[in-house]
Amino acid sequence: MPTENTHPGHETSGAGIIRPILYGAILFVLALVLVVVASGVIGGGQDVSPPSSASLKEPVLQVDPVADMEAMDARETQWLNSYGWVDKDAGIVRIPIDHAIELTAEQGLR
């Protein structure tokens, strides 16, 4: 009949300290390589320096949005209802939208 050990102890065959240190060193090296590659040191990364203060412009604020919208609407209405050159060298003109709709209804799309 086997005898039972009545004194609980600790495990005598534990893991060594070398493996955790080795794994930690490998992870550190991989993280370092990742940071170097991501920062662009290797492979000629782009210059991400902030722009100089001379190239920054003041923000343009819209003083009267209603008047701006009305002016834009007037320009677009005038453009849609008038004749004019789109590209004079290529012989491309624009015609009033109502006339274009009538021509399309008569002739169809080509």
C-alpha positions as CSV (number, residue, x, y, z in Angstrom):
1,M,0.0,0.0,0.0
2,P,1.5,3.3,-1.1
3,T,2.1,6.0,1.5
4,E,0.5,9.4,1.1
5,N,2.5,12.5,1.5
6,T,0.7,14.4,4.3
7,H,3.0,17.4,4.0
8,P,2.0,19.6,1.1
9,G,5.0,21.4,-0.3
10,H,6.0,23.2,-3.4
11,E,6.8,22.0,-6.9
12,T,10.5,21.4,-7.2
13,S,10.7,21.2,-11.0
14,G,9.8,24.8,-12.1
15,A,10.4,26.8,-15.2
16,G,13.8,28.4,-15.6
17,I,14.4,32.1,-15.8
18,I,16.1,31.9,-19.2
19,R,12.9,31.4,-21.3
20,P,11.0,34.4,-20.0
21,I,14.0,36.7,-20.4
22,L,14.6,35.4,-23.9
23,Y,10.9,35.9,-24.9
24,G,11.0,39.4,-23.4
25,A,14.1,40.3,-25.3
26,I,12.6,39.0,-28.6
27,L,9.4,41.0,-28.0
28,F,11.5,44.1,-27.2
29,V,13.5,43.8,-30.4
30,L,10.4,43.3,-32.5
31,A,8.7,46.3,-30.9
32,L,11.8,48.4,-31.6
33,V,12.0,47.3,-35.2
34,L,8.3,48.1,-35.6
35,V,8.7,51.6,-34.2
36,V,11.8,52.3,-36.4
37,V,10.0,51.1,-39.5
38,A,6.8,53.1,-38.6
39,S,8.7,56.3,-38.0
40,G,10.2,56.1,-41.5
41,V,13.9,55.9,-40.4
42,I,14.3,52.9,-42.6
43,G,13.0,53.1,-46.1
44,G,13.1,56.9,-46.6
45,G,9.8,57.9,-45.1
46,Q,8.1,61.2,-45.8
47,D,8.9,64.3,-43.9
48,V,6.1,64.9,-41.5
49,S,7.4,68.1,-40.0
50,P,4.7,70.7,-39.3
51,P,4.2,73.5,-41.8
52,S,6.0,76.8,-41.2
53,S,4.0,79.6,-39.7
54,A,4.5,81.6,-43.0
55,S,2.5,79.1,-45.0
56,L,-0.5,79.1,-42.6
57,K,-3.4,81.4,-43.6
58,E,-6.1,83.0,-41.6
59,P,-9.5,81.3,-41.7
60,V,-12.0,82.9,-43.9
61,L,-15.3,83.4,-42.1
62,Q,-18.6,83.6,-43.9
63,V,-20.1,86.9,-42.8
64,D,-23.5,86.7,-44.4
65,P,-24.4,83.1,-45.5
66,V,-27.9,84.0,-46.8
67,A,-26.5,86.7,-49.1
68,D,-23.7,84.3,-50.2
69,M,-26.3,81.6,-51.1
70,E,-28.4,84.1,-52.9
71,A,-25.4,85.3,-55.0
72,M,-24.4,81.8,-55.8
73,D,-28.0,80.9,-56.8
74,A,-28.1,84.0,-59.1
75,R,-24.8,83.1,-60.7
76,E,-26.0,79.5,-61.4
77,T,-29.3,80.6,-62.7
78,Q,-27.6,83.1,-65.1
79,W,-25.2,80.4,-66.2
80,L,-28.0,77.8,-66.8
81,N,-30.1,80.3,-68.8
82,S,-27.6,81.9,-71.1
83,Y,-25.4,81.0,-74.1
84,G,-21.6,81.0,-73.7
85,W,-18.4,79.3,-74.5
86,V,-17.2,76.3,-72.5
87,D,-14.1,75.7,-74.6
88,K,-13.7,78.1,-77.5
89,D,-10.7,76.3,-79.0
90,A,-12.6,73.0,-79.1
91,G,-15.8,74.7,-80.3
92,I,-17.9,73.7,-77.2
93,V,-20.7,76.0,-76.2
94,R,-23.3,76.0,-73.5
95,I,-27.0,76.6,-74.3
96,P,-29.8,77.5,-72.0
97,I,-31.1,74.4,-70.0
98,D,-34.7,74.8,-71.3
99,H,-33.4,74.7,-74.9
100,A,-31.2,71.7,-74.2
101,I,-34.1,69.8,-72.7
102,E,-36.3,70.6,-75.8
103,L,-33.5,69.5,-78.2
104,T,-33.0,66.3,-76.2
105,A,-36.7,65.5,-76.3
106,E,-36.9,66.1,-80.0
107,Q,-33.6,64.4,-81.1
108,G,-32.9,62.0,-78.2
109,L,-29.5,61.3,-76.8
110,R,-26.8,60.5,-79.4
